[in-house]
Amino acid sequence: MALLHRIESFQEVVKEQGWAGALLFYSRDVFYYTGTSQPSYLAVLPDDYFLFVRSGHDFALREAFIDKERIREERRLEKISRKIFTKLESKKIATELDMLPAVQ
């Protein structure tokens, strides 16, 4: 599917930059890569990706064009970080810093 190529292209950037992954949460970015505008975190790793939906999990399952097995319900960024990023060798994680609240 051509739309899934968007994530694959982004994964190539993650690999080229040597990042452990990237975390997207700005609704327009998440929508571009997944097809859902539900409040979510999109974790993109060099060889994998997951969408963690903060609210509207059922809507996200219906709207998104990504594999449903990659969509999980999770609201807490700390839990997502522990599940995804703590096992990675490189600790560089790209994100949308201008959109991340200081508390997080």
Protein Blocks (a to p, Z undefined) as FASTA:
>chain_A
ZZlmmmmmmmmmmmmnopabdcdfbfklmmmmnopabdcdddddfkbccdddfbhklmmm
mmpmcdfklpccdfblklmmmmmmmmpmblcdcddfklmcfkZZ
